[in-house]
Amino acid sequence: MEFKNTKGNYVYILRCSDGNLYTGWTVDLQKRLECHNSGKGSKYTRARRPVEMVYFEELATKNEALRREAAVKKLSRDEKLKLIEVFNLS
């Protein structure tokens, strides 16, 4: 997936090669995805490559993105999958 305008405050969900979901935040979606897939993104995704970006949302500020990341991380797997499904229908 290529992102045209990747600068902002984003919360994202990755689907790892083993099917697990990983949630994070970034200011550059393309760079962060490349970082995860190169093994430099996070310890969690390093052993679960390749990863695929399946959801993201842009927020106005870093603080909002961090709060939203925390909220998404608290969702159950089923709730995250519903969020991804709605995102992919858009």
DSSP file (Angstrom, degrees, kcal/mol; ACC not computed):
  #  RESIDUE AA STRUCTURE BP1 BP2  ACC     N-H-->O    O-->H-N    N-H-->O    O-->H-N    TCO  KAPPA ALPHA  PHI   PSI    X-CA   Y-CA   Z-CA
    1    1 A M              0   0    0      0, 0.0     2,-0.4     0, 0.0    52,-0.1   0.000 360.0 360.0 360.0 126.9    0.0    0.0    0.0
    2    2 A E        -     0   0    0      0, 0.0     2,-0.5     0, 0.0    28,-0.0  -0.837 360.0-149.4-102.1 141.4    1.4    3.4   -1.0
    3    3 A F        -     0   0    0     -2,-0.4     3,-0.3     1,-0.2    27,-0.1  -0.950   4.8-162.6-113.6 125.1    0.4    6.5    0.8
    4    4 A K  S    S+     0   0    0     -2,-0.5     2,-0.7     1,-0.3    -1,-0.2   0.968  86.8  24.5 -71.9 -54.3    0.3    9.8   -1.1
    5    5 A N        +     0   0    0      1,-0.1    -1,-0.3    25,-0.0    24,-0.1  -0.903  69.5 163.1-114.1 102.4    0.3   12.2    1.8
    6    6 A T        +     0   0    0     -2,-0.7    23,-1.1    -3,-0.3     2,-0.5   0.340  39.0 103.6-105.5   7.8    1.9   10.5    4.8
    7    7 A K  E     +A   28   0A   0     21,-0.2     2,-0.3    22,-0.1    21,-0.2  -0.808  55.7  69.6 -96.0 125.4    2.7   13.5    7.0
    8    8 A G  E    S-     0   0A   0     19,-2.0     2,-0.5    -2,-0.5    52,-0.1  -0.966  90.5 -59.5 167.3-158.5    0.3   14.0   10.0
    9    9 A N  E     + B   0  59A   0     50,-0.7    50,-3.5    -2,-0.3     2,-0.4  -0.964  62.5 176.5-118.7 110.7   -0.6   12.4   13.3
   10   10 A Y  E     -AB  26  58A   0     16,-3.1    16,-2.1    -2,-0.5     2,-0.4  -0.885  30.5-157.0-123.9 145.5   -1.9    8.9   12.7
   11   11 A V  E     -AB  25  57A   0     46,-2.1    46,-2.1    -2,-0.4     2,-0.3  -0.951  31.0-179.5-107.8 138.8   -3.1    5.8   14.6
   12   12 A Y  E     -AB  24  56A   0     12,-2.5    12,-2.1    -2,-0.4     2,-0.4  -0.950  25.2-146.2-140.6 158.5   -2.7    2.6   12.6
   13   13 A I  E     -AB  23  55A   0     42,-2.4    41,-2.5    -2,-0.3    42,-1.3  -0.995  15.9-161.4-124.5 132.3   -3.3   -1.1   12.8
   14   14 A L  E     -AB  22  53A   0      8,-3.1     8,-2.2    -2,-0.4     2,-0.6  -0.862  13.0-141.4-107.8 145.5   -1.0   -3.6   11.2
   15   15 A R  E     -AB  21  52A   0     37,-3.0    37,-2.1    -2,-0.4     6,-0.2  -0.950  25.4-145.8-102.6 121.5   -1.9   -7.2   10.4
   16   16 A C    >   -     0   0    0      4,-3.2     3,-2.3    -2,-0.6    35,-0.2  -0.345  26.9-102.4 -82.5 165.7    1.2   -9.4   11.0
   17   17 A S  T 3  S+     0   0    0     31,-2.5    32,-0.1    33,-0.3    -1,-0.1   0.758 123.7  53.5 -61.1 -24.7    2.1  -12.4    9.0
   18   18 A D  T 3  S-     0   0    0     30,-0.3    -1,-0.3     2,-0.1     3,-0.1   0.377 122.7-105.1 -90.8   5.0    0.8  -14.7   11.8
   19   19 A G  S <  S+     0   0    0     -3,-2.3    -2,-0.1     1,-0.3    29,-0.0   0.290  77.3 134.1  92.2 -10.4   -2.6  -12.9   11.8
   20   20 A N        -     0   0    0     -5,-0.1    -4,-3.2     1,-0.1     2,-0.4  -0.325  51.6-127.3 -70.2 157.7   -2.0  -10.9   15.0
   21   21 A L  E     -A   15   0A   0     -6,-0.2     2,-0.4    -3,-0.1    -6,-0.2  -0.863  18.8-165.5-109.0 142.1   -2.9   -7.2   15.1
   22   22 A Y  E     -A   14   0A   0     -8,-2.2    -8,-3.1    -2,-0.4     2,-0.4  -0.994   4.2-159.2-127.5 132.4   -0.5   -4.4   16.1
   23   23 A T  E     +A   13   0A   0     -2,-0.4     2,-0.3   -10,-0.2   -10,-0.2  -0.920  25.1 141.8-114.6 137.1   -1.6   -0.9   17.0
   24   24 A G  E     -A   12   0A   0    -12,-2.1   -12,-2.5    -2,-0.4     2,-0.3  -0.863  36.8-120.4-152.9-173.1    0.7    2.1   16.9
   25   25 A W  E     +A   11   0A   0     -2,-0.3     2,-0.3   -14,-0.2   -14,-0.2  -0.964  29.2 162.4-138.3 155.8    1.0    5.8   16.1
   26   26 A T  E     -A   10   0A   0    -16,-2.1   -16,-3.1    -2,-0.3     3,-0.2  -0.969  42.2-133.8-160.3 169.2    3.2    7.8   13.7
   27   27 A V  E    S+     0   0A   0     -2,-0.3   -19,-2.0     1,-0.2     2,-0.3   0.437 102.1  42.2-106.6  -6.4    3.6   11.1   11.9
   28   28 A D  E  >  -A    7   0A   0    -21,-0.2     4,-2.3     1,-0.1    -1,-0.2  -0.839  63.4-171.0-144.6 101.3    4.6    9.3    8.6
   29   29 A L  H  > S+     0   0    0    -23,-1.1     4,-2.5    -2,-0.3     5,-0.2   0.919  86.6  47.5 -60.9 -48.4    2.6    6.2    7.5
   30   30 A Q  H  > S+     0   0    0      1,-0.2     4,-2.3     2,-0.2    -1,-0.2   0.936 114.5  45.9 -61.9 -47.8    4.8    5.1    4.6
   31   31 A K  H  > S+     0   0    0      1,-0.2     4,-2.2     2,-0.2    -1,-0.2   0.891 113.3  50.1 -62.9 -40.1    8.0    5.5    6.5
   32   32 A R  H  X S+     0   0    0     -4,-2.3     4,-2.5     2,-0.2    -1,-0.2   0.899 110.0  49.7 -68.1 -40.3    6.6    3.6    9.6
   33   33 A L  H  X S+     0   0    0     -4,-2.5     4,-2.5     2,-0.2    -2,-0.2   0.931 112.3  48.1 -62.4 -44.8    5.3    0.7    7.5
   34   34 A E  H  X S+     0   0    0     -4,-2.3     4,-1.3    -5,-0.2     6,-0.2   0.891 110.3  53.1 -61.5 -39.1    8.7    0.4    5.8
   35   35 A C  H  <>S+     0   0    0     -4,-2.2     5,-2.1     2,-0.2     6,-1.0   0.928 109.8  47.0 -62.4 -47.1   10.4    0.6    9.2
   36   36 A H  H ><5S+     0   0    0     -4,-2.5     3,-1.2     4,-0.3     5,-0.3   0.922 113.3  48.7 -61.0 -44.2    8.2   -2.3   10.5
   37   37 A N  H 3<5S+     0   0    0     -4,-2.5    -1,-0.2     1,-0.3    -2,-0.2   0.689 107.0  55.6 -74.2 -17.0    8.8   -4.4    7.4
   38   38 A S  T 3<5S-     0   0    0     -4,-1.3    -1,-0.3    -3,-0.3    -2,-0.2   0.520 118.9-109.5 -88.5  -5.7   12.6   -3.9    7.6
   39   39 A G  T < 5S+     0   0    0     -3,-1.2    -3,-0.2    -4,-0.5    -2,-0.1   0.523  99.1  95.9  92.4   6.2   12.7   -5.2   11.2
   40   40 A K      < +     0   0    0     -5,-2.1    -4,-0.3    -6,-0.2     3,-0.1   0.347  60.4  82.8-108.5   4.5   13.4   -1.8   12.8
   41   41 A G  S    S-     0   0    0     -6,-1.0     2,-0.3     1,-0.3    -5,-0.2   0.955 103.8 -28.1 -78.4 -52.6    9.8   -0.8   13.7
   42   42 A S     >  -     0   0    0     -6,-0.2     4,-1.6    -7,-0.2    -1,-0.3  -0.978  51.4-114.2-160.6 156.1    9.1   -2.6   17.0
   43   43 A K  H  > S+     0   0    0     -2,-0.3     4,-0.7     1,-0.2    -1,-0.1   0.882 114.8  56.1 -61.3 -38.2   10.3   -5.7   18.8
   44   44 A Y  H  4 S+     0   0    0      1,-0.2     3,-0.4     2,-0.2    -1,-0.2   0.925 113.1  37.6 -62.4 -46.7    6.7   -7.2   18.5
   45   45 A T  H >4 S+     0   0    0      1,-0.2     3,-1.7     2,-0.2    -1,-0.2   0.695  97.1  82.3 -81.6 -17.7    6.5   -6.9   14.7
   46   46 A R  H >< S+     0   0    0     -4,-1.6     3,-0.5     1,-0.3    -1,-0.2   0.876 100.0  37.5 -54.2 -41.2   10.2   -7.8   14.0
   47   47 A A  T 3< S+     0   0    0     -4,-0.7    -1,-0.3    -3,-0.4    -2,-0.2   0.380 114.1  58.6 -91.8   3.7    9.4  -11.6   14.3
   48   48 A R  T <  S-     0   0    0     -3,-1.7   -31,-2.5    -4,-0.1   -30,-0.3  -0.032  87.5-179.3-124.5  30.0    6.1  -11.3   12.6
   49   49 A R    <   +     0   0    0     -3,-0.5     2,-0.1   -33,-0.2   -33,-0.1  -0.481  47.7  50.9 -83.8 154.8    7.0   -9.8    9.2
   50   50 A P  S    S-     0   0    0      0, 0.0   -33,-0.3     0, 0.0     2,-0.3   0.575  72.3-170.6 -78.4 158.4    5.8   -9.0    6.7
   51   51 A V        -     0   0    0    -35,-0.2     2,-0.4   -18,-0.2   -35,-0.2  -0.825   9.3-150.2-113.1 155.4    3.2   -6.7    8.1
   52   52 A E  E     -B   15   0A   0    -37,-2.1   -37,-3.0    -2,-0.3     2,-0.6  -0.987  18.3-125.1-127.6 132.4    0.3   -5.1    6.2
   53   53 A M  E     +B   14   0A   0     -2,-0.4   -39,-0.2   -39,-0.2     3,-0.1  -0.669  37.0 164.5 -76.2 119.6   -1.4   -1.7    7.1
   54   54 A V  E     +     0   0A   0    -41,-2.5     2,-0.3    -2,-0.6   -40,-0.2   0.495  60.4  18.8-115.2  -8.3   -5.1   -2.5    7.4
   55   55 A Y  E     +B   13   0A   0    -42,-1.3   -42,-2.4    32,-0.1    -1,-0.3  -0.967  56.9 161.2-160.5 142.0   -6.3    0.6    9.2
   56   56 A F  E     -B   12   0A   0     -2,-0.3     2,-0.3   -44,-0.2   -44,-0.2  -0.968  11.2-169.0-156.7 155.5   -5.3    4.2    9.9
   57   57 A E  E     -B   11   0A   0    -46,-2.1   -46,-2.1    -2,-0.3     2,-0.4  -0.993  20.3-130.9-142.9 143.5   -6.9    7.4   11.0
   58   58 A E  E     -B   10   0A   0     -2,-0.3     2,-0.3   -48,-0.2   -48,-0.2  -0.776  22.4-168.7 -96.8 137.3   -5.5   10.9   11.0
   59   59 A L  E     -B    9   0A   0    -50,-3.5   -50,-0.7    -2,-0.4     6,-0.1  -0.845  29.1-119.1-122.6 160.9   -5.8   13.1   14.1
   60   60 A A  S    S+     0   0    0     -2,-0.3     2,-0.3   -52,-0.1    -1,-0.1   0.850  89.1  20.3 -70.6 -36.5   -5.2   16.8   14.6
   61   61 A T  S  > S-     0   0    0      1,-0.1     4,-2.1   -52,-0.1     5,-0.1  -0.864  74.0-113.7-133.6 164.6   -2.4   16.6   17.2
   62   62 A K  H  > S+     0   0    0     -2,-0.3     4,-2.7     1,-0.2     5,-0.2   0.911 117.2  54.4 -61.1 -42.9    0.1   14.2   18.6
   63   63 A N  H  > S+     0   0    0      1,-0.2     4,-2.3     2,-0.2    -1,-0.2   0.904 108.1  48.6 -60.7 -41.7   -1.7   14.1   22.0
   64   64 A E  H  > S+     0   0    0      2,-0.2     4,-2.6     1,-0.2    -1,-0.2   0.910 111.5  50.7 -63.4 -41.1   -5.0   13.1   20.3
   65   65 A A  H  X S+     0   0    0     -4,-2.1     4,-2.6     2,-0.2    -2,-0.2   0.909 110.5  48.7 -63.6 -42.0   -3.2   10.4   18.3
   66   66 A L  H  X S+     0   0    0     -4,-2.7     4,-2.1     2,-0.2    -1,-0.2   0.899 112.5  48.0 -65.4 -40.4   -1.6    9.0   21.5
   67   67 A R  H  X S+     0   0    0     -4,-2.3     4,-2.0    -5,-0.2    -2,-0.2   0.915 113.4  47.6 -65.0 -42.3   -5.0    9.1   23.3
   68   68 A R  H  X S+     0   0    0     -4,-2.6     4,-2.8     2,-0.2     5,-0.2   0.893 108.8  54.3 -67.1 -39.2   -6.6    7.3   20.4
   69   69 A E  H  X S+     0   0    0     -4,-2.6     4,-2.5     1,-0.2    -1,-0.2   0.937 108.9  48.8 -57.7 -46.9   -3.8    4.7   20.2
   70   70 A A  H  X S+     0   0    0     -4,-2.1     4,-1.0     1,-0.2    -1,-0.2   0.897 112.1  49.1 -60.3 -41.1   -4.4    3.9   23.9
   71   71 A A  H  X S+     0   0    0     -4,-2.0     4,-0.5     1,-0.2     3,-0.4   0.911 111.6  47.9 -66.4 -42.7   -8.2    3.6   23.3
   72   72 A V  H >< S+     0   0    0     -4,-2.8     3,-1.3     1,-0.2    -2,-0.2   0.895 106.8  57.0 -66.3 -39.0   -7.7    1.3   20.2
   73   73 A K  H 3< S+     0   0    0     -4,-2.5    -1,-0.2     1,-0.3    -2,-0.2   0.797 103.0  55.9 -62.2 -27.1   -5.2   -0.9   22.1
   74   74 A K  H 3< S+     0   0    0     -4,-1.0    -1,-0.3    -3,-0.4    -2,-0.2   0.631  87.6 101.3 -79.9 -13.6   -8.0   -1.4   24.8
   75   75 A L  S << S-     0   0    0     -3,-1.3     2,-0.1    -4,-0.5    -3,-0.0  -0.344  79.8-110.9 -68.5 151.7  -10.4   -2.8   22.2
   76   76 A S     >  -     0   0    0      1,-0.1     4,-2.3    -2,-0.0     5,-0.2  -0.328  31.7-104.4 -72.5 165.4  -10.9   -6.5   21.9
   77   77 A R  H  > S+     0   0    0      1,-0.2     4,-2.5     2,-0.2     5,-0.2   0.917 123.4  52.0 -57.4 -44.0   -9.7   -8.3   18.8
   78   78 A D  H  > S+     0   0    0      1,-0.2     4,-2.0     2,-0.2    -1,-0.2   0.895 108.6  50.2 -61.5 -40.4  -13.3   -8.5   17.5
   79   79 A E  H  > S+     0   0    0      2,-0.2     4,-2.0     1,-0.2    -1,-0.2   0.887 110.8  49.5 -65.9 -37.9  -13.8   -4.8   18.0
   80   80 A K  H  X S+     0   0    0     -4,-2.3     4,-2.5     2,-0.2    -2,-0.2   0.903 109.0  52.4 -66.0 -40.8  -10.6   -4.0   16.1
   81   81 A L  H  X S+     0   0    0     -4,-2.5     4,-2.5     1,-0.2    -2,-0.2   0.881 108.8  50.2 -63.6 -37.4  -11.6   -6.3   13.3
   82   82 A K  H  X S+     0   0    0     -4,-2.0     4,-2.4     2,-0.2    -1,-0.2   0.902 109.5  51.2 -65.3 -40.9  -15.0   -4.4   13.0
   83   83 A L  H  X S+     0   0    0     -4,-2.0     4,-2.1     2,-0.2    -2,-0.2   0.917 112.0  47.0 -60.2 -44.8  -13.1   -1.1   12.9
   84   84 A I  H  X S+     0   0    0     -4,-2.5     4,-2.5     2,-0.2    -2,-0.2   0.902 110.5  52.8 -64.2 -42.4  -10.9   -2.5   10.1
   85   85 A E  H  X S+     0   0    0     -4,-2.5     4,-1.1     2,-0.2    -2,-0.2   0.928 110.8  45.9 -60.4 -46.9  -13.9   -3.8    8.2
   86   86 A V  H  X S+     0   0    0     -4,-2.4     4,-0.8     1,-0.2     3,-0.4   0.899 112.2  52.5 -63.1 -40.7  -15.7   -0.4    8.3
   87   87 A F  H >< S+     0   0    0     -4,-2.1     3,-0.7     1,-0.2    -2,-0.2   0.907 108.9  49.4 -61.1 -43.0  -12.4    1.3    7.3
   88   88 A N  H 3< S+     0   0    0     -4,-2.5    -1,-0.2     1,-0.2    -2,-0.2   0.695 105.6  57.7 -73.3 -18.8  -12.1   -1.1    4.3
   89   89 A L  H 3<        0   0    0     -4,-1.1    -1,-0.2    -3,-0.4    -2,-0.2   0.688 360.0 360.0 -81.3 -19.0  -15.7   -0.4    3.2
   90   90 A S    <<        0   0    0     -4,-0.8    -1,-0.2    -3,-0.7    -2,-0.2   0.478 360.0 360.0 -71.4 360.0  -15.0    3.3    2.9
